[in-house]
Amino acid sequence: MRYHTFIIPFLFSFISLLQAQTISSKVVDKNTNEPIPYATIQLSEHNGIITNEQGRFSFTIDEQLSKSDSVYISSMGYEKVGIALNNITDSIIYIAPKAIELKGVFISNKNLTIDEIMDNVEGKLDQNYSKDLSHKKLFFRQSDFSDFNKFDIEFKKSTIEEFNKKFIDSVISIIPKKSAYYTETLCDLYGNFEKQKLNIIKGAELYDKSNDGSMDALSEKVESILKKNVKPNSYLKIKSGWILSTKVQMDSIFENDEEVAAVKDGMDTSNKKEESYFLKSRKSRLQDLFCGMFFMEDVKLNFIEKSNRYNFELIDYSTIDDNSVYIINFTPKGGADYKGTIYVNTEDFAIIRADYENIKNLKSIKLLGISYKDYLYKGKTIFTKGIDGKYSLRYMEKTRGNLFGLKRPLKIIEKNKFVKGRRKQNELSLDLDIGAIQVTKNEIVVFDSQPLTETEYDNSKENKTIKPQYLSKYDPEFWKGYNIIEPNTAIKQFTSEEEES
């Protein structure tokens, strides 16, 4: 019997099965049984993922990974462990806290004061953090949440019959009071902090499209009422109190439908020659996030750039990925904005991890019934050392939150200079009392980062035609075969109204 006629096909089948296999698990503290967030799952020398805030992770075994039989799991203050691939499928991984005995090991040799440590941190920023060209394979998730915690519109007066209290109440009922919008992108990012190219491999948008339909229907209804009651050559004067006022010409509402369609078609054609909105928005947001890191100049997160505004305290020692680290708390001194914790490598004084949050509103405006507060700015950033000896981003989480308020009267007045007598034709008068909260959470996981030459950067390409796939509910199959950061419970449970109906 020719064994190779059986064995070779079997081996190819086994490899194919291995390549398609997705491993999911959860990392848990052996002593407390609590999940361990942001633990590193090292898949190969320059390739890894990270657990989400609930300690969960998943990855697909590709051809490169199939050559190895183990992955390595590490987290700050825990023993680094190697786990055989066939032992972690759909399981819980327990790792034990590591006994920290650093004081006798290096403190006697490096008995530095906190001021000396921070001087070293600041003095070595340029040599510790890479600003050179690189090719990063990353996954980017943006989660947007909005909540109208107050939405009161009091009807005062209307000369247009259809714009009555019943209509205003229907408008209030249509506008969604709470909404969530998730955008997920797997991509290759080429460049540095000054220039970037983004090649999107796959993208998804998870939200409730029925909200858009409701607003479209409302827009069409308002347009129909205006066409019926407002003269074509009129303009609308929008007033809020005695000071705020603007004009809106009504001619565009009465444009020929065929002409409008032709313009839209022309816009669609021209857009094919440009970057898609999805590509532009993802590239812009990633650039903002990368350029906002603490070692950059003129950044909002300024605890290093303006360290004289902060108090630093050495509170403990630990290990991260076999590196001994100082654990340093920072708190604001005077009018500074942030508090947090940094984890500094005792050998090269690089900040390996930074956790931070604001302690007061970063901006607060209240004027003429309009209010705005930039009230939330928190996150964490984790770095890994590359083959060039410099540190680059492994994981970033940043959450921003804003409060908006509007408490003002509103008048919409139709005027027409071609009508004899009084120019005022119609009027709608309302009192507005609206409050809203907007929160955006960004997560970036960098799976692999490699140095890039100028020639390689010039030859890199962007996919300018890619569009995200709309998902009305979480689909666990969508990212099958790709490595991403595991979604949290809220994302997994998201379902739009169209799915529920």
C-alpha positions in Angstrom: 0.0 0.0 0.0 1.3 3.5 -0.8 1.0 5.3 2.5 1.8 8.7 1.0 -1.4 8.6 -1.1 -3.3 8.7 2.2 -0.9 10.6 4.5 -0.2 13.6 2.2 -3.9 14.5 1.7 -4.5 13.9 5.4 -1.7 16.4 6.3 -3.1 19.0 3.9 -6.6 18.5 5.3 -5.2 18.8 8.9 -3.3 22.0 8.0 -6.4 23.5 6.4 -8.4 22.7 9.4 -5.8 24.2 11.6 -5.7 27.4 9.5 -9.4 27.8 9.8 -9.6 27.2 13.5 -10.6 30.0 15.8 -9.6 29.8 19.4 -11.5 31.7 22.0 -10.8 31.8 25.8 -10.8 33.9 28.9 -7.8 34.8 31.2 -8.6 34.6 34.9 -6.7 35.2 38.1 -6.0 31.8 39.7 -6.5 33.1 43.3 -9.5 35.5 42.9 -11.2 34.0 39.9 -11.5 37.5 38.5 -11.0 38.2 34.7 -7.7 39.8 33.8 -8.2 42.7 31.2 -5.5 43.8 28.8 -3.4 40.7 29.2 -1.0 40.1 26.3 -1.4 36.9 24.2 1.9 36.5 22.3 1.3 34.5 19.1 4.7 34.8 17.6 7.8 37.0 18.0 6.2 40.1 16.5 2.5 39.1 16.5 0.1 39.2 19.4 -3.4 40.2 20.6 -4.8 41.5 23.9 -7.7 40.5 26.1 -10.7 42.9 26.3 -11.9 44.5 29.5 -13.7 41.3 30.4 -10.5 39.2 30.0 -11.7 37.5 26.8 -9.8 37.0 23.6 -10.0 35.1 20.3 -7.6 34.5 17.4 -7.4 32.4 14.2 -4.6 30.0 13.7 -3.0 31.0 10.4 -0.2 29.3 8.5 2.5 31.1 10.5 1.0 30.3 13.8 0.4 26.7 12.9 4.2 26.2 12.9 4.2 26.9 16.7 2.4 24.7 19.2 2.1 27.2 22.0 1.2 30.8 22.8 2.5 32.9 25.7 0.2 34.8 28.1 1.5 37.6 30.3 0.0 40.5 32.3 1.4 43.0 34.8 2.1 41.3 38.1 1.4 37.7 36.9 3.6 34.8 35.9 4.2 34.5 32.2 2.9 31.1 31.0 3.1 29.1 27.8 -0.1 27.2 26.8 -0.3 24.5 24.2 -2.8 25.5 21.4 -4.9 22.4 21.8 -5.4 23.1 25.5 -7.0 26.6 25.2 -9.9 26.0 22.8 -13.1 27.3 24.5 -11.5 27.1 27.9 -10.6 29.4 30.8 -6.9 30.1 31.4 -5.8 30.6 35.0 -2.6 32.5 35.7 -1.1 33.1 39.1 0.2 36.4 40.6 3.9 36.7 40.6 5.8 37.3 43.8 7.5 40.6 43.4 10.9 40.6 45.1 12.5 43.6 43.3 13.6 45.8 46.2 16.6 43.6 47.1 17.4 43.0 43.4 17.8 46.4 42.0 16.8 49.1 44.4 20.2 48.9 46.1 21.9 49.5 42.8 19.3 52.1 41.5 18.2 53.9 44.6 16.9 56.8 42.5 14.6 59.5 43.8 11.3 60.1 42.0 12.6 63.3 40.5 15.6 61.4 39.1 13.4 58.8 37.6 11.1 61.3 36.0 14.1 63.3 34.6 15.3 60.1 33.0 11.8 59.4 31.6 11.6 62.9 30.0 15.2 62.9 28.8 14.9 59.6 27.0 11.5 60.1 25.2 13.1 60.5 21.8 15.2 57.4 22.0 12.5 55.3 23.6 9.5 55.9 21.3 9.6 55.3 17.6 8.5 58.1 15.2 10.0 56.4 12.1 8.0 55.0 9.2 6.4 51.7 10.0 3.8 49.2 8.8 1.2 48.4 11.4 -1.5 45.8 11.1 -4.2 46.9 13.5 -7.9 46.6 14.5 -9.8 49.8 15.4 -13.1 49.9 17.1 -15.0 53.1 17.7 -18.1 53.1 19.9 -20.4 56.2 19.9 -23.2 56.6 22.4 -25.7 59.5 22.6 -28.4 60.1 25.2 -30.9 62.9 25.1 -31.5 63.1 28.9 -33.8 66.0 28.3 -35.8 66.8 25.2 -38.7 69.3 25.9 -40.2 71.4 23.2 -43.1 73.6 24.3 -45.4 74.7 21.4 -46.2 78.4 21.6 -47.6 79.6 18.2 -47.9 78.6 14.6 -49.6 80.2 11.6 -49.2 77.0 9.6 -52.0 74.6 10.4 -49.8 71.4 10.1 -47.1 72.8 12.4 -49.3 72.3 15.5 -48.7 70.8 19.0 -49.6 67.3 17.7 -46.9 67.6 15.1 -44.3 68.8 17.5 -45.1 65.9 19.9 -44.7 63.5 17.0 -41.3 65.0 16.3 -40.3 64.4 19.9 -41.5 60.8 19.8 -39.5 60.0 16.6 -36.1 61.3 17.7 -34.2 58.5 19.4 -33.4 59.3 23.0 -30.6 56.8 23.2 -28.5 55.3 20.5 -25.3 53.3 20.0 -23.1 53.2 16.9 -20.1 50.9 16.5 -17.5 51.0 13.8 -15.0 48.2 13.4 -12.0 48.3 11.0 -9.2 45.9 10.2 -6.4 47.6 8.3 -2.8 48.2 7.4 -1.4 51.6 8.5 1.7 52.8 6.7 3.7 55.9 7.8 4.5 57.8 10.9 3.0 60.7 12.9 3.4 63.2 10.0 2.1 61.1 7.1 -0.1 58.0 6.8 -1.6 55.7 4.3 -4.4 53.4 5.3 -5.4 50.2 3.5 -8.7 48.9 4.9 -9.0 45.2 4.7 -12.5 44.9 6.1 -15.0 47.1 8.0 -18.4 47.0 9.7 -20.9 49.5 11.0 -23.3 48.2 13.7 -26.2 50.5 14.5 -30.0 50.9 14.2 -30.8 51.9 10.7 -34.5 52.4 11.6 -33.5 55.6 13.3 -32.3 57.0 10.0 -35.5 55.9 8.3 -37.6 57.8 11.0 -35.6 60.9 10.5 -35.8 60.7 6.7 -39.6 60.3 6.9 -39.7 63.4 9.2 -37.6 65.4 6.8 -39.8 64.5 3.9 -42.9 65.5 5.9 -41.4 68.9 6.9 -40.4 69.5 3.3 -43.9 68.7 2.1 -45.5 71.1 4.6 -43.1 73.9 3.6 -43.7 73.4 -0.1 -47.4 73.7 0.5 -47.3 76.8 2.7 -44.2 78.7 1.9 -43.7 80.9 -1.2 -40.7 79.9 -3.4 -38.9 83.2 -3.2 -39.2 83.5 0.6 -36.5 83.1 3.2 -36.7 81.9 6.7 -35.4 84.0 9.6 -34.5 81.8 12.5 -34.3 83.7 15.8 -33.4 82.6 19.3 -34.0 85.4 21.7 -32.8 89.0 20.9 -29.3 88.2 19.8 -29.0 84.9 17.8 -30.5 85.2 14.3 -29.8 83.7 10.9 -31.4 83.5 7.4 -32.1 80.4 5.3 -33.1 80.8 1.6 -36.0 78.5 0.6 -35.2 78.3 -3.1 -33.4 74.9 -2.7 -36.6 73.3 -1.3 -38.4 73.9 -4.5 -35.8 72.7 -7.0 -37.0 70.4 -9.7 -36.7 66.7 -8.5 -35.1 65.6 -11.8 -32.4 68.3 -11.4 -31.8 67.3 -7.8 -31.4 63.6 -8.9 -29.0 64.6 -11.6 -26.9 66.6 -9.1 -26.8 63.6 -6.8 -25.8 61.3 -9.6 -23.0 63.6 -10.5 -21.8 63.8 -6.9 -21.8 60.0 -6.7 -19.7 59.7 -9.9 -17.2 62.3 -8.7 -16.9 60.5 -5.3 -15.6 57.4 -7.0 -12.5 59.3 -7.9 -11.9 60.4 -4.3 -11.2 58.7 -1.1 -14.4 57.2 0.4 -15.8 58.9 3.4 -15.1 55.7 5.4 -11.4 55.7 4.5 -11.1 59.5 5.3 -12.9 59.3 8.6 -10.9 56.2 9.8 -7.6 57.7 8.7 -8.3 61.0 10.3 -9.4 59.5 13.6 -6.4 57.2 13.8 -4.1 60.1 13.1 -5.7 62.1 15.9 -5.4 59.2 18.3 -1.7 58.5 17.5 -0.7 62.1 17.6 -2.4 62.6 21.0 -0.1 60.3 22.9 1.8 61.7 25.9 5.2 61.8 24.3 4.1 64.1 21.4 4.3 67.9 21.6 1.4 70.2 22.4 -1.0 67.4 23.4 -4.0 67.6 25.7 -2.6 64.7 27.8 0.3 66.8 29.1 1.5 65.0 32.3 5.0 64.5 30.7 5.3 67.6 28.5 4.2 69.8 31.5 5.4 67.6 34.3 6.0 70.6 36.6 2.3 70.8 36.9 2.0 67.3 38.5 3.1 65.5 41.6 4.7 62.1 41.1 4.9 59.4 43.7 6.7 56.0 43.5 4.3 53.6 45.1 5.4 50.1 44.1 7.3 47.8 41.8 6.1 45.0 39.4 6.9 43.2 36.2 5.5 43.6 32.7 6.5 41.0 30.0 9.6 40.1 32.1 10.6 43.8 32.5 10.8 45.2 36.0 8.9 48.4 36.3 8.4 51.3 38.7 4.7 52.0 39.5 4.3 55.7 39.7 1.1 57.7 40.5 0.7 61.2 39.2 -1.8 63.8 40.5 -2.4 67.4 39.5 -0.6 70.2 41.1 -2.4 73.5 40.9 -4.6 73.7 37.9 -3.5 70.6 36.0 -6.2 68.3 34.6 -5.3 64.6 35.0 -4.4 61.9 37.5 -3.2 58.4 36.8 -0.5 55.7 36.9 2.5 55.1 34.8 4.6 51.9 34.6 8.2 52.8 33.9 10.9 50.3 32.8 13.7 50.3 35.4 16.3 49.7 32.7 15.6 52.2 30.0 13.0 54.5 31.7 10.4 54.0 29.0 6.7 54.3 30.0 5.4 50.8 29.1 1.9 51.6 30.2 -0.1 54.7 31.1 -3.5 54.8 32.8 -5.1 58.3 33.1 -8.3 60.2 33.6 -9.3 63.8 34.0 -10.2 65.2 37.5 -12.3 68.2 36.3 -14.0 69.5 33.2 -11.5 70.2 30.5 -13.8 72.9 29.1 -17.0 74.4 30.4 -19.1 77.0 28.5 -22.5 78.5 29.5 -23.7 81.5 27.6 -27.2 82.7 26.6 -28.9 79.4 27.4 -26.3 77.3 25.6 -24.0 75.1 27.6 -21.2 72.7 26.8 -18.9 70.6 29.0 -15.9 68.5 28.0 -16.3 66.3 31.0 -14.7 63.0 30.3 -11.2 62.1 29.1 -9.8 58.8 30.2 -7.9 55.8 28.9 -4.9 53.6 28.9 -2.0 53.1 26.5 0.3 50.0 26.4 3.5 49.8 24.5 5.8 47.0 23.3 9.5 47.0 22.4 10.3 46.5 18.7 13.2 44.9 16.9 14.7 48.4 16.7 14.9 48.7 20.5 12.2 51.4 20.5 8.6 51.2 21.8 5.5 51.4 19.7 1.8 51.1 20.5 0.4 47.7 21.3 -3.0 48.8 22.7 -4.9 52.0 23.2 -8.2 52.8 24.8 -9.5 56.3 25.0 -12.9 57.5 26.0 -14.2 61.1 25.5 -17.5 62.5 26.8 -19.3 65.8 26.2 -22.5 67.4 27.7 -24.6 69.7 25.6 -27.5 71.9 26.7 -29.9 74.3 25.0 -32.6 76.3 26.8 -33.8 79.1 24.6 -36.9 80.3 22.7 -36.9 79.6 19.0 -38.8 81.5 16.3 -38.9 80.6 12.6 -40.4 83.4 10.5 -41.1 83.3 6.8 -40.4 86.6 5.1 -40.8 87.7 1.5 -39.7 91.0 0.1 -41.8 90.6 -3.1 -45.0 90.6 -1.2 -46.7 94.0 -0.7 -47.3 95.2 2.8 -45.8 93.3 5.7 -43.0 91.0 4.7 -43.8 88.4 7.4 -45.9 85.6 6.0 -45.8 82.7 8.6 -44.4 82.1 12.0 -43.6 79.1 14.3 -42.7 79.8 17.9 -41.3 77.3 20.3 -39.4 77.0 23.7 -36.6 74.5 23.7 -35.1 72.7 26.7 -32.7 70.1 25.4 -29.9 68.2 27.1 -27.6 65.5 25.6 -24.6 63.4 26.5 -22.2 62.2 23.8 -19.6 59.5 24.6 -17.0 58.1 22.2 -14.8 55.1 23.1 -11.9 54.3 20.8 -9.9 51.0 21.0 -6.8 50.2 18.9 -5.0 46.8 18.9 -1.7 46.6 17.0 -1.0 43.0 16.1 2.3 43.6 14.3 4.6 46.6 13.7 7.5 46.5 11.3 10.0 49.2 10.2 9.3 50.7 6.7 11.6 52.4 4.2 10.6 55.5 2.2 10.5 53.4 -0.9 8.2 50.9 0.8 6.0 53.7 2.0 5.8 55.2 -1.4 4.8 51.8 -2.9 2.1 51.1 -0.3 -1.5 51.4 -1.5 -4.8 52.5 -0.1 -8.1 50.8 -0.9 -10.2 53.9 -1.7 -13.4 52.2 -2.7 -14.0 50.0 0.3 -17.2 50.5 2.2 -18.2 49.1 5.6 -20.8 46.4 5.8 -23.9 47.4 7.7 -24.9 45.0 10.6 -28.2 45.3 12.3 -27.1 43.1 15.1 -23.8 41.5 16.3 -22.7 38.7 14.0 -20.0 36.4 15.5 -19.3 35.1 12.0 -18.4 38.4 10.5 -14.8 38.5 11.8 -14.3 34.7 11.6 -10.8 34.1 10.2 -9.5 37.5 11.4 -7.8 38.5 14.6 -9.6 41.4 16.4 -10.1 42.4 20.0 -13.1 40.5 21.5 -16.3 42.6 21.6 -17.7 43.3 25.1 -21.1 42.2 26.3 -22.9 45.4 25.1 -21.8 44.9 21.5 -22.6 41.2 21.5 -26.1 41.9 22.8 -26.8 44.8 20.4 -29.9 44.3 18.3 -31.7 47.0 16.2 -35.4 47.5 16.2 -35.7 46.1 12.7 -34.2 42.8 14.0 -36.6 42.7 17.0 -39.7 43.4 14.9 
